[in-house]
Amino acid sequence: RDAKMLSMAPEEQQQALKWMRESEIKHARLAMLAAAGWPLAELYSGEGLHDVTNGRAPSLFNGQLLEFFPALVLVFGPIAYLEFQNKDKLPEGDYGFDPLGIAGEQRPYGAFPFDSFLGNTTPLDGVRYAKDMDALKLAEIKNGRLAMMAITGMAVQEFVWGSPVVQQTPFFFGR
């Protein structure tokens, strides 16, 4: 990989690095959702998931992911559509979704009507690193890397032991 990068022209290296950064942030965001969704699926699925997957979250390791293919298309289809629509329009990793205005100026469609607060204070004044994009990006990538390790651990743990993560580690989930 290093030899391949060194054989490229500087412009090609920048393009390759941009693609790698974009790829890492996409995987990090999906991993953060998955790390929260995996145990939630096991905790709150009811008997439906228990009957199909023996209580485990659907994954490739337990052979149940393809049974949920229509649901996957319904969830990830619109996400893929939005990504392709905004692919070259916004800076890397930015999909223009910031309804609370944490990353910058509050946009008119925001969730909080900041004009209604007395004085010049807003609820974001107490949020650490609000409006500091460098700190927010660093925090997002670090949390995403941790989530990638966490979701990999959950998948391997269920594969090796054959029982749901929430049953194996009940102290993490209040059981």
PyMOL commands that set and color helices and strands:
alter all, ss='L'
color gray80, all
select helices_A, chain A and resi 2-7+10-44+47-53+65-85+114-116+123-126+133-161+165-168+170-172
alter helices_A, ss='H'
color red, helices_A
deselect
rebuild
show_as cartoon
